[in-house]
Amino acid sequence: MRRFFPILIALWATTAWAEPSAELQEPTGGWRYAGLLNRNDAPQVAYPTPPIDRGIQRNRTPIEGRINPPSGPRTPHILSVNGGPLNLYTDDAGRFVRPYAFGAGSNSVEVRSSEGKSLKRVQFYEANKQITPARIRVVLAWDDPKAQLDLHIITPDGQHAFYAHPALTNGGGLDPDSVDGPGPGMFTMTAPLHGTYLIYVNYWGNYSASEGFNFNERSNQNEVITSQINLVLNENTVDEKRESFIVPLRAIGDLLLVKTFNY
């Protein structure tokens, strides 16, 4: 038995070393600070490097960190922002940057392993008085970093928010509309019109480092792409309500109605 003892110790050490860990940039000013980054230089999005971000860039914040060991292309970690999960992929060094437009009030960011274990959590209070709480927020994410999905929103006055028309005259808009891997795409409205809203998801095409944006049916990673759409009403208030929808997409060009709701 003694001769096996060093082997057992080595196996235990290997297992312990393989336990995932996460780093997450935290607010520099403590609890009451607008934003997550504690440095002034703009980070570079890690996986894959996006050529553009078509959102209207209103109040976005990069969520930046590192995971060890890095996530593989088929086993993403989870980034949970205010309870809404997003697939989180990294570069080869484990780095990640995801854009998000935080609302006023208390916000939380958590990195979880692919098995659901919490690796790192940051809670902060957005006290910037220029940021109005989001009354309607729709967040789109998906599980294929080589596919490009788009969020489409029809507002009660007939306006259509999508990648080619991100900003609406009624105050709503897409921000961010990330084309970096699996999203997020986000629609936000701080002073919603009363009436009926329509939420659609579109499988626009694929993206690869060799082909760029393309419509090659074989250049995506998964045969069936699973999208998740989170609808949040009256975020960060006592009247907050959340709904989540899982929508499978199989073919480029699929355009599916996810939800019709009244505000």
NUKENU-714486 format. One record per residue: residue in one letter; y, z, x of N, C-alpha, C in turn; residue number from 1. Coordinates in pm, whole numbers, plus 50000, padded with zeros to 5 digits. Example, Ala and Ser with C-alpha at 12.3 -4.5 7.8 and 13.67 -1.06 7.14 Angstrom:
<sepas>
SEPA, aa, n.Y, n.Z, n.X, ca.Y, ca.Z, ca.X, c.Y, c.Z, c.X, i
SEPA, A, 49431, 50780, 51319, 49550, 50780, 51230, 49670, 50780, 51320, 1
SEPA, S, 49775, 50708, 51285, 49894, 50714, 51367, 50003, 50787, 51290, 2
</sepas>
This chain:
<sepas>
SEPA, aa, n.Y, n.Z, n.X, ca.Y, ca.Z, ca.X, c.Y, c.Z, c.X, i
SEPA, M, 49880, 50000, 50082, 50000, 50000, 50000, 50126, 50000, 50086, 1
SEPA, R, 50117, 50067, 50203, 50236, 50079, 50286, 50282, 49943, 50339, 2
SEPA, R, 50186, 49856, 50370, 50225, 49728, 50427, 50297, 49639, 50326, 3
SEPA, F, 50279, 49669, 50196, 50349, 49593, 50093, 50487, 49651, 50062, 4
SEPA, F, 50513, 49771, 50112, 50639, 49837, 50078, 50761, 49758, 50126, 5
SEPA, P, 50765, 49706, 50251, 50880, 49625, 50292, 50898, 49501, 50207, 6
SEPA, I, 50786, 49442, 50161, 50797, 49323, 50077, 50863, 49357, 49945, 7
SEPA, L, 50824, 49472, 49888, 50884, 49515, 49762, 51032, 49542, 49779, 8
SEPA, I, 51070, 49604, 49893, 51211, 49630, 49920, 51287, 49499, 49930, 9
SEPA, A, 51229, 49400, 49998, 51294, 49270, 50013, 51312, 49200, 49879, 10
SEPA, L, 51209, 49207, 49794, 51219, 49146, 49662, 51325, 49214, 49578, 11
SEPA, W, 51333, 49346, 49586, 51435, 49420, 49512, 51574, 49383, 49559, 12
SEPA, A, 51591, 49371, 49691, 51722, 49335, 49747, 51763, 49196, 49703, 13
SEPA, T, 51666, 49102, 49702, 51696, 48966, 49660, 51739, 48963, 49514, 14
SEPA, T, 51669, 49039, 49430, 51703, 49044, 49288, 51840, 49105, 49268, 15
SEPA, A, 51869, 49214, 49339, 51998, 49280, 49325, 52110, 49188, 49370, 16
SEPA, W, 52087, 49111, 49480, 52190, 49022, 49530, 52219, 48911, 49430, 17
SEPA, A, 52116, 48871, 49354, 52131, 48759, 49261, 52201, 48799, 49132, 18
SEPA, E, 52223, 48928, 49111, 52293, 48971, 48990, 52432, 48908, 48987, 19
SEPA, P, 52470, 48840, 48877, 52600, 48774, 48873, 52715, 48875, 48868, 20
SEPA, S, 52826, 48836, 48926, 52949, 48916, 48922, 53065, 48822, 48899, 21
SEPA, A, 53178, 48875, 48855, 53293, 48791, 48822, 53421, 48856, 48869, 22
SEPA, E, 53515, 48771, 48911, 53652, 48811, 48940, 53742, 48743, 48838, 23
SEPA, L, 53849, 48811, 48799, 53939, 48757, 48699, 54080, 48799, 48735, 24
SEPA, Q, 54171, 48702, 48746, 54310, 48735, 48775, 54368, 48819, 48660, 25
SEPA, E, 54432, 48929, 48694, 54483, 49021, 48594, 54635, 49018, 48590, 26
SEPA, P, 54697, 49066, 48482, 54843, 49068, 48473, 54906, 49146, 48588, 27
SEPA, T, 55016, 49093, 48642, 55080, 49159, 48756, 55160, 49281, 48713, 28
SEPA, G, 55217, 49279, 48594, 55304, 49388, 48552, 55235, 49493, 48468, 29
SEPA, G, 55102, 49493, 48468, 55031, 49592, 48390, 55011, 49548, 48246, 30
SEPA, W, 55015, 49646, 48158, 54978, 49624, 48018, 55075, 49531, 47945, 31
SEPA, R, 55204, 49542, 47971, 55303, 49465, 47897, 55358, 49354, 47989, 32
SEPA, Y, 55284, 49246, 47994, 55325, 49135, 48080, 55279, 49005, 48019, 33
SEPA, A, 55366, 48903, 48023, 55332, 48774, 47963, 55255, 48690, 48064, 34
SEPA, G, 55127, 48679, 48048, 55049, 48593, 48135, 54941, 48666, 48211, 35
SEPA, L, 54856, 48591, 48277, 54744, 48649, 48350, 54755, 48635, 48500, 36
SEPA, L, 54826, 48533, 48550, 54823, 48507, 48692, 54912, 48603, 48769, 37
SEPA, N, 54868, 48642, 48888, 54950, 48731, 48971, 55003, 48658, 49093, 38
SEPA, R, 55021, 48528, 49082, 55081, 48451, 49189, 55163, 48339, 49128, 39
SEPA, N, 55249, 48278, 49207, 55344, 48182, 49154, 55297, 48037, 49161, 40
SEPA, D, 55206, 48006, 49253, 55163, 47868, 49266, 55070, 47829, 49152, 41
SEPA, A, 55079, 47704, 49113, 54999, 47656, 49000, 54856, 47630, 49046, 42
SEPA, P, 54756, 47688, 48981, 54618, 47667, 49022, 54570, 47527, 48986, 43
SEPA, Q, 54467, 47483, 49054, 54405, 47354, 49023, 54280, 47379, 48940, 44
SEPA, V, 54268, 47304, 48830, 54151, 47318, 48746, 54028, 47275, 48825, 45
SEPA, A, 53919, 47352, 48810, 53810, 47339, 48905, 53703, 47239, 48864, 46
SEPA, Y, 53665, 47229, 48737, 53542, 47154, 48706, 53556, 47075, 48577, 47
SEPA, P, 53546, 46942, 48577, 53585, 46861, 48692, 53735, 46849, 48693, 48
SEPA, T, 53797, 46795, 48796, 53943, 46784, 48801, 53990, 46686, 48694, 49
SEPA, P, 54073, 46730, 48600, 54113, 46641, 48491, 54230, 46552, 48533, 50
SEPA, P, 54229, 46426, 48492, 54343, 46340, 48524, 54466, 46372, 48441, 51
SEPA, I, 54446, 46420, 48319, 54559, 46449, 48232, 54522, 46567, 48141, 52
SEPA, D, 54623, 46628, 48085, 54606, 46722, 47974, 54710, 46681, 47871, 53
SEPA, R, 54663, 46639, 47755, 54752, 46571, 47661, 54824, 46667, 47566, 54
SEPA, G, 54810, 46797, 47587, 54876, 46891, 47497, 55026, 46892, 47516, 55
SEPA, I, 55096, 46970, 47433, 55242, 46972, 47436, 55298, 47080, 47528, 56
SEPA, Q, 55208, 47158, 47593, 55246, 47253, 47698, 55356, 47350, 47653, 57
SEPA, R, 55326, 47420, 47545, 55427, 47510, 47490, 55422, 47647, 47556, 58
SEPA, N, 55313, 47716, 47547, 55304, 47852, 47603, 55169, 47876, 47668, 59
SEPA, R, 55116, 47778, 47735, 54981, 47792, 47788, 54979, 47881, 47912, 60
SEPA, T, 54863, 47944, 47934, 54839, 48028, 48050, 54704, 47990, 48110, 61
SEPA, P, 54697, 47964, 48241, 54567, 47940, 48302, 54490, 48071, 48320, 62
SEPA, I, 54367, 48074, 48275, 54279, 48187, 48299, 54196, 48151, 48422, 63
SEPA, E, 54215, 48223, 48530, 54158, 48184, 48658, 54067, 48293, 48711, 64
SEPA, G, 53957, 48253, 48772, 53868, 48352, 48830, 53757, 48287, 48911, 65
SEPA, R, 53657, 48368, 48941, 53543, 48322, 49020, 53418, 48395, 48973, 66
SEPA, I, 53306, 48324, 48973, 53177, 48382, 48936, 53080, 48362, 49051, 67
SEPA, N, 53006, 48467, 49083, 52904, 48459, 49187, 52771, 48510, 49130, 68
SEPA, P, 52662, 48431, 49135, 52656, 48294, 49185, 52718, 48195, 49087, 69
SEPA, P, 52757, 48074, 49133, 52817, 47975, 49043, 52723, 47936, 48932, 70
SEPA, S, 52781, 47893, 48819, 52698, 47847, 48707, 52653, 47705, 48731, 71
SEPA, G, 52532, 47674, 48689, 52481, 47538, 48699, 52532, 47454, 48585, 72
SEPA, P, 52516, 47322, 48594, 52567, 47233, 48490, 52500, 47252, 48355, 73
SEPA, R, 52380, 47312, 48352, 52311, 47331, 48225, 52302, 47477, 48182, 74
SEPA, T, 52356, 47567, 48262, 52352, 47710, 48227, 52491, 47770, 48241, 75
SEPA, P, 52582, 47735, 48152, 52719, 47786, 48164, 52727, 47935, 48134, 76
SEPA, H, 52824, 48001, 48197, 52861, 48135, 48157, 52948, 48126, 48031, 77
SEPA, I, 52993, 48240, 47983, 53073, 48244, 47860, 53209, 48307, 47892, 78
SEPA, L, 53315, 48240, 47847, 53450, 48297, 47851, 53489, 48332, 47708, 79
SEPA, S, 53505, 48461, 47681, 53540, 48507, 47547, 53688, 48546, 47545, 80
SEPA, V, 53767, 48475, 47467, 53911, 48502, 47455, 53939, 48551, 47314, 81
SEPA, N, 53979, 48678, 47305, 54005, 48741, 47175, 53884, 48726, 47082, 82
SEPA, G, 53766, 48736, 47140, 53644, 48731, 47061, 53588, 48594, 47038, 83
SEPA, G, 53662, 48488, 47075, 53614, 48352, 47056, 53547, 48300, 47182, 84
SEPA, P, 53416, 48265, 47177, 53344, 48224, 47298, 53370, 48079, 47335, 85
SEPA, L, 53383, 48054, 47467, 53396, 47920, 47522, 53294, 47905, 47634, 86
SEPA, N, 53229, 47790, 47645, 53141, 47765, 47758, 53224, 47759, 47885, 87
SEPA, L, 53174, 47823, 47991, 53250, 47834, 48115, 53167, 47779, 48231, 88
SEPA, Y, 53211, 47665, 48284, 53148, 47604, 48400, 53234, 47631, 48523, 89
SEPA, T, 53174, 47624, 48640, 53246, 47649, 48764, 53227, 47532, 48860, 90
SEPA, D, 53307, 47532, 48969, 53281, 47437, 49075, 53172, 47494, 49165, 91
SEPA, D, 53143, 47426, 49276, 53034, 47469, 49362, 53058, 47605, 49426, 92
SEPA, A, 53185, 47646, 49436, 53219, 47777, 49494, 53230, 47886, 49390, 93
SEPA, G, 53205, 47851, 49262, 53211, 47951, 49156, 53347, 47967, 49093, 94
SEPA, R, 53447, 47886, 49133, 53582, 47901, 49079, 53593, 47833, 48942, 95
SEPA, F, 53684, 47887, 48860, 53713, 47825, 48731, 53858, 47849, 48693, 96
SEPA, V, 53913, 47759, 48615, 54044, 47775, 48553, 54036, 47713, 48415, 97
SEPA, R, 54069, 47790, 48311, 54070, 47738, 48175, 54208, 47761, 48115, 98
SEPA, P, 54265, 47663, 48047, 54395, 47681, 47983, 54382, 47751, 47849, 99
SEPA, Y, 54481, 47830, 47814, 54482, 47896, 47683, 54626, 47927, 47645, 100
SEPA, A, 54657, 47921, 47517, 54790, 47954, 47467, 54781, 48087, 47392, 101
SEPA, F, 54812, 48196, 47461, 54800, 48329, 47401, 54911, 48353, 47300, 102
SEPA, G, 54876, 48428, 47195, 54975, 48470, 47098, 55029, 48607, 47132, 103
SEPA, A, 55131, 48648, 47058, 55190, 48779, 47079, 55091, 48888, 47039, 104
SEPA, G, 55109, 49007, 47099, 55024, 49121, 47066, 54915, 49142, 47168, 105
SEPA, S, 54812, 49217, 47129, 54704, 49253, 47220, 54606, 49136, 47233, 106
SEPA, N, 54574, 49102, 47358, 54481, 48993, 47387, 54373, 49042, 47483, 107
SEPA, S, 54256, 48984, 47474, 54148, 49020, 47564, 54083, 48895, 47620, 108
SEPA, V, 54040, 48906, 47747, 53967, 48798, 47814, 53844, 48861, 47877, 109
SEPA, E, 53728, 48805, 47849, 53603, 48859, 47902, 53517, 48746, 47956, 110
SEPA, V, 53458, 48767, 48073, 53361, 48675, 48130, 53222, 48736, 48111, 111
SEPA, R, 53132, 48658, 48051, 52996, 48704, 48029, 52898, 48609, 48096, 112
SEPA, S, 52785, 48661, 48136, 52680, 48578, 48195, 52619, 48490, 48087, 113
SEPA, S, 52538, 48393, 48129, 52471, 48305, 48033, 52376, 48381, 47943, 114
SEPA, E, 52333, 48501, 47988, 52246, 48586, 47906, 52325, 48680, 47816, 115
SEPA, G, 52458, 48678, 47825, 52541, 48760, 47739, 52588, 48890, 47800, 116
SEPA, K, 52555, 48917, 47927, 52598, 49041, 47991, 52745, 49033, 48030, 117
SEPA, S, 52821, 49138, 47999, 52963, 49141, 48034, 52979, 49160, 48185, 118
SEPA, L, 53055, 49069, 48249, 53076, 49074, 48393, 53216, 49123, 48428, 119
SEPA, K, 53314, 49089, 48347, 53452, 49131, 48374, 53532, 49117, 48246, 120
SEPA, R, 53621, 49218, 48219, 53703, 49213, 48099, 53844, 49260, 48131, 121
SEPA, V, 53942, 49187, 48077, 54083, 49221, 48095, 54148, 49228, 47957, 122
SEPA, Q, 54221, 49335, 47933, 54297, 49352, 47809, 54444, 49358, 47846, 123
SEPA, F, 54528, 49282, 47777, 54671, 49290, 47806, 54750, 49268, 47678, 124
SEPA, Y, 54875, 49310, 47682, 54963, 49300, 47566, 55069, 49195, 47595, 125
SEPA, E, 55075, 49093, 47512, 55176, 48989, 47527, 55303, 49034, 47457, 126
SEPA, A, 55402, 49076, 47537, 55524, 49134, 47482, 55642, 49038, 47485, 127
SEPA, N, 55618, 48912, 47520, 55725, 48814, 47524, 55778, 48790, 47383, 128
SEPA, K, 55903, 48828, 47358, 55959, 48817, 47223, 55982, 48673, 47181, 129
SEPA, Q, 55978, 48579, 47276, 55998, 48439, 47242, 55871, 48374, 47187, 130
SEPA, I, 55758, 48444, 47202, 55631, 48392, 47151, 55607, 48447, 47011, 131
SEPA, T, 55594, 48357, 46915, 55568, 48396, 46776, 55418, 48400, 46753, 132
SEPA, P, 55369, 48502, 46682, 55225, 48508, 46656, 55175, 48383, 46585, 133
SEPA, A, 55055, 48340, 46621, 54995, 48223, 46558, 54940, 48261, 46421, 134
SEPA, R, 54986, 48193, 46318, 54934, 48217, 46184, 54810, 48132, 46157, 135
SEPA, I, 54805, 48014, 46218, 54685, 47930, 46213, 54652, 47890, 46356, 136
SEPA, R, 54527, 47916, 46396, 54480, 47869, 46526, 54340, 47812, 46507, 137
SEPA, V, 54319, 47691, 46558, 54189, 47627, 46555, 54151, 47594, 46699, 138
SEPA, V, 54035, 47641, 46742, 53991, 47621, 46881, 53859, 47545, 46881, 139
SEPA, L, 53857, 47437, 46957, 53736, 47354, 46971, 53680, 47369, 47112, 140
SEPA, A, 53550, 47391, 47124, 53480, 47392, 47252, 53344, 47327, 47231, 141
SEPA, W, 53281, 47286, 47344, 53151, 47221, 47332, 53069, 47247, 47458, 142
SEPA, D, 52942, 47205, 47456, 52847, 47248, 47559, 52808, 47138, 47657, 143
SEPA, D, 52886, 47030, 47665, 52854, 46922, 47758, 52978, 46891, 47841, 144
SEPA, P, 52978, 46928, 47971, 53097, 46906, 48053, 53126, 46760, 48083, 145
SEPA, K, 53032, 46670, 48049, 53053, 46527, 48073, 53095, 46452, 47948, 146
SEPA, A, 53106, 46523, 47837, 53147, 46461, 47711, 53292, 46498, 47680, 147
SEPA, Q, 53359, 46412, 47605, 53495, 46438, 47563, 53502, 46440, 47410, 148
SEPA, L, 53530, 46559, 47356, 53546, 46575, 47212, 53693, 46598, 47180, 149
SEPA, D, 53732, 46559, 47061, 53872, 46572, 47019, 53881, 46644, 46885, 150
SEPA, L, 53985, 46724, 46874, 54018, 46795, 46751, 54121, 46714, 46673, 151
SEPA, H, 54099, 46701, 46542, 54193, 46633, 46454, 54228, 46729, 46340, 152
SEPA, I, 54356, 46747, 46314, 54402, 46835, 46208, 54496, 46758, 46116, 153
SEPA, I, 54471, 46765, 45986, 54562, 46709, 45886, 54630, 46826, 45816, 154
SEPA, T, 54763, 46828, 45817, 54840, 46936, 45756, 54879, 46899, 45612, 155
SEPA, P, 54925, 46996, 45532, 54952, 46969, 45390, 55054, 46858, 45364, 156
SEPA, D, 55144, 46831, 45458, 55243, 46726, 45438, 55194, 46590, 45486, 157
SEPA, G, 55063, 46582, 45520, 55004, 46455, 45557, 55012, 46420, 45704, 158
SEPA, Q, 55071, 46506, 45787, 55079, 46476, 45929, 54943, 46497, 45995, 159
SEPA, H, 54921, 46423, 46103, 54791, 46417, 46169, 54810, 46453, 46316, 160
SEPA, A, 54756, 46569, 46359, 54760, 46610, 46499, 54631, 46567, 46566, 161
SEPA, F, 54643, 46487, 46673, 54527, 46448, 46752, 54578, 46408, 46890, 162
SEPA, Y, 54488, 46359, 46978, 54524, 46341, 47119, 54643, 46249, 47140, 163
SEPA, A, 54661, 46148, 47055, 54772, 46055, 47073, 54900, 46102, 47004, 164
SEPA, H, 54890, 46209, 46926, 55006, 46262, 46854, 54995, 46415, 46851, 165
SEPA, P, 55014, 46481, 46968, 54987, 46625, 46976, 55091, 46714, 46909, 166
SEPA, A, 55217, 46669, 46898, 55322, 46755, 46844, 55367, 46703, 46707, 167
SEPA, L, 55366, 46793, 46607, 55408, 46757, 46472, 55550, 46806, 46447, 168
SEPA, T, 55619, 46740, 46355, 55756, 46780, 46323, 55760, 46909, 46241, 169
SEPA, N, 55647, 46950, 46184, 55643, 47073, 46104, 55616, 47197, 46189, 170
SEPA, G, 55612, 47183, 46321, 55594, 47297, 46411, 55453, 47315, 46461, 171
SEPA, G, 55357, 47244, 46405, 55219, 47254, 46452, 55195, 47160, 46568, 172
SEPA, G, 55087, 47184, 46640, 55055, 47093, 46749, 54934, 47136, 46828, 173
SEPA, L, 54886, 47044, 46911, 54775, 47071, 47002, 54829, 47126, 47132, 174
SEPA, D, 54784, 47242, 47172, 54825, 47301, 47299, 54731, 47415, 47334, 175
SEPA, P, 54642, 47398, 47431, 54621, 47276, 47508, 54526, 47180, 47438, 176
SEPA, D, 54523, 47058, 47489, 54422, 46960, 47449, 54350, 46921, 47576, 177
SEPA, S, 54263, 47008, 47621, 54204, 46994, 47754, 54101, 46883, 47759, 178
SEPA, V, 54109, 46802, 47863, 54006, 46702, 47888, 53923, 46742, 48009, 179
SEPA, D, 53930, 46868, 48044, 53857, 46921, 48159, 53725, 46980, 48112, 180
SEPA, G, 53619, 46902, 48121, 53489, 46954, 48083, 53483, 46990, 47936, 181
SEPA, P, 53436, 47108, 47902, 53408, 47141, 47763, 53523, 47208, 47688, 182
SEPA, G, 53644, 47164, 47707, 53757, 47216, 47631, 53824, 47334, 47699, 183
SEPA, P, 53909, 47407, 47625, 53925, 47399, 47480, 54029, 47297, 47435, 184
SEPA, G, 54012, 47253, 47310, 54118, 47188, 47238, 54168, 47287, 47135, 185
SEPA, M, 54298, 47300, 47121, 54352, 47408, 47037, 54470, 47357, 46953, 186
SEPA, F, 54464, 47385, 46824, 54576, 47358, 46734, 54637, 47491, 46694, 187
SEPA, T, 54770, 47500, 46700, 54840, 47624, 46667, 54957, 47595, 46576, 188
SEPA, M, 54977, 47684, 46479, 55093, 47675, 46390, 55144, 47816, 46365, 189
SEPA, T, 55272, 47840, 46394, 55328, 47975, 46380, 55395, 47997, 46244, 190
SEPA, A, 55438, 47891, 46179, 55499, 47902, 46046, 55435, 47798, 45956, 191
SEPA, P, 55311, 47823, 45911, 55235, 47720, 45840, 55295, 47683, 45704, 192
SEPA, L, 55280, 47557, 45671, 55310, 47513, 45536, 55202, 47563, 45442, 193
SEPA, H, 55238, 47589, 45319, 55138, 47626, 45219, 55073, 47499, 45165, 194
SEPA, G, 54941, 47505, 45157, 54868, 47390, 45108, 54734, 47375, 45175, 195
SEPA, T, 54679, 47254, 45171, 54544, 47227, 45218, 54545, 47166, 45359, 196
SEPA, Y, 54460, 47220, 45444, 54443, 47172, 45581, 54302, 47116, 45598, 197
SEPA, L, 54289, 47012, 45678, 54159, 46951, 45708, 54134, 46959, 45858, 198
SEPA, I, 54012, 47001, 45896, 53973, 47009, 46036, 53860, 46908, 46061, 199
SEPA, Y, 53881, 46818, 46157, 53779, 46721, 46196, 53747, 46738, 46345, 200
SEPA, V, 53626, 46698, 46383, 53590, 46689, 46524, 53537, 46549, 46550, 201
SEPA, N, 53577, 46491, 46664, 53541, 46355, 46699, 53477, 46352, 46838, 202
SEPA, Y, 53362, 46286, 46846, 53299, 46259, 46976, 53363, 46131, 47028, 203
SEPA, W, 53465, 46147, 47112, 53546, 46033, 47156, 53475, 45949, 47260, 204
SEPA, G, 53414, 46012, 47360, 53350, 45939, 47468, 53302, 46034, 47575, 205
SEPA, N, 53283, 45983, 47695, 53231, 46063, 47806, 53324, 46055, 47926, 206
SEPA, Y, 53299, 46144, 48022, 53375, 46143, 48146, 53282, 46174, 48262, 207
SEPA, S, 53296, 46097, 48370, 53223, 46126, 48492, 53311, 46092, 48611, 208
SEPA, A, 53281, 46154, 48725, 53360, 46131, 48844, 53353, 45985, 48889, 209
SEPA, S, 53239, 45921, 48867, 53221, 45783, 48913, 53279, 45681, 48815, 210
SEPA, E, 53270, 45708, 48685, 53314, 45612, 48584, 53447, 45647, 48519, 211
SEPA, G, 53496, 45771, 48539, 53614, 45815, 48466, 53583, 45827, 48319, 212
SEPA, F, 53682, 45808, 48233, 53657, 45808, 48089, 53585, 45680, 48052, 213
SEPA, N, 53478, 45694, 47973, 53395, 45578, 47945, 53324, 45595, 47811, 214
SEPA, F, 53262, 45488, 47767, 53187, 45489, 47641, 53040, 45456, 47666, 215
SEPA, N, 52993, 45491, 47784, 52853, 45473, 47820, 52771, 45582, 47752, 216
SEPA, E, 52684, 45543, 47661, 52607, 45639, 47583, 52516, 45727, 47669, 217
SEPA, R, 52487, 45686, 47791, 52395, 45760, 47877, 52467, 45845, 47982, 218
SEPA, S, 52598, 45844, 47983, 52668, 45916, 48089, 52699, 46061, 48053, 219
SEPA, N, 52667, 46103, 47931, 52683, 46244, 47897, 52559, 46322, 47945, 220
SEPA, Q, 52564, 46452, 47932, 52457, 46537, 47984, 52351, 46568, 47880, 221
SEPA, N, 52391, 46600, 47759, 52298, 46644, 47655, 52277, 46535, 47550, 222
SEPA, E, 52156, 46527, 47501, 52128, 46429, 47395, 52203, 46462, 47268, 223
SEPA, V, 52209, 46590, 47236, 52287, 46638, 47122, 52393, 46733, 47176, 224
SEPA, I, 52519, 46705, 47145, 52629, 46789, 47191, 52661, 46890, 47080, 225
SEPA, T, 52662, 47017, 47116, 52691, 47122, 47019, 52836, 47165, 47034, 226
SEPA, S, 52913, 47142, 46930, 53053, 47184, 46930, 53067, 47311, 46848, 227
SEPA, Q, 53162, 47395, 46889, 53194, 47516, 46813, 53342, 47514, 46781, 228
SEPA, I, 53374, 47532, 46654, 53512, 47535, 46608, 53541, 47673, 46553, 229
SEPA, N, 53641, 47740, 46608, 53681, 47872, 46561, 53814, 47860, 46486, 230
SEPA, L, 53817, 47906, 46363, 53938, 47909, 46282, 53986, 48053, 46273, 231
SEPA, V, 54109, 48076, 46316, 54167, 48210, 46316, 54296, 48208, 46235, 232
SEPA, L, 54303, 48291, 46134, 54424, 48304, 46052, 54491, 48437, 46081, 233
SEPA, N, 54623, 48434, 46096, 54704, 48556, 46117, 54655, 48635, 46239, 234
SEPA, E, 54643, 48566, 46350, 54590, 48625, 46473, 54672, 48746, 46518, 235
SEPA, N, 54600, 48847, 46567, 54660, 48970, 46621, 54743, 49047, 46518, 236
SEPA, T, 54703, 49039, 46392, 54764, 49119, 46287, 54653, 49189, 46209, 237
SEPA, V, 54692, 49281, 46121, 54591, 49351, 46040, 54526, 49259, 45938, 238
SEPA, D, 54587, 49141, 45915, 54533, 49045, 45820, 54452, 48935, 45887, 239
SEPA, E, 54415, 48955, 46013, 54343, 48850, 46086, 54208, 48820, 46020, 240
SEPA, K, 54178, 48691, 46011, 54049, 48646, 45959, 53996, 48538, 46053, 241
SEPA, R, 53863, 48539, 46077, 53800, 48444, 46168, 53678, 48380, 46103, 242
SEPA, E, 53663, 48252, 46128, 53542, 48180, 46089, 53501, 48090, 46205, 243
SEPA, S, 53369, 48074, 46226, 53317, 47987, 46330, 53222, 47886, 46269, 244
SEPA, F, 53225, 47764, 46322, 53142, 47656, 46271, 53074, 47587, 46389, 245
SEPA, I, 52943, 47567, 46379, 52867, 47494, 46480, 52838, 47354, 46425, 246
SEPA, V, 52881, 47253, 46501, 52867, 47115, 46455, 52799, 47032, 46564, 247
SEPA, P, 52679, 46977, 46538, 52614, 46889, 46636, 52670, 46747, 46627, 248
SEPA, L, 52684, 46683, 46744, 52731, 46545, 46752, 52634, 46466, 46839, 249
SEPA, R, 52598, 46347, 46793, 52493, 46272, 46861, 52540, 46139, 46920, 250
SEPA, A, 52639, 46076, 46860, 52676, 45941, 46902, 52827, 45933, 46921, 251
SEPA, I, 52866, 45858, 47024, 53008, 45833, 47047, 53067, 45766, 46923, 252
SEPA, G, 53179, 45819, 46879, 53243, 45769, 46758, 53223, 45857, 46637, 253
SEPA, D, 53129, 45952, 46645, 53109, 46045, 46533, 53240, 46117, 46500, 254
SEPA, L, 53278, 46117, 46374, 53396, 46188, 46325, 53354, 46267, 46202, 255
SEPA, L, 53351, 46399, 46214, 53296, 46483, 46108, 53401, 46579, 46054, 256
SEPA, L, 53404, 46593, 45922, 53489, 46692, 45858, 53422, 46828, 45872, 257
SEPA, V, 53491, 46921, 45937, 53434, 47053, 45965, 53470, 47153, 45856, 258
SEPA, K, 53595, 47151, 45813, 53642, 47255, 45720, 53766, 47208, 45647, 259
SEPA, T, 53771, 47240, 45519, 53892, 47227, 45439, 53932, 47366, 45395, 260
SEPA, F, 54058, 47405, 45419, 54100, 47539, 45381, 54244, 47537, 45331, 261
SEPA, N, 54278, 47638, 45253, 54413, 47652, 45200, 54482, 47771, 45267, 262
SEPA, Y, 54611, 47755, 45289, 54690, 47866, 45344, 54805, 47892, 45248, 263
</sepas>
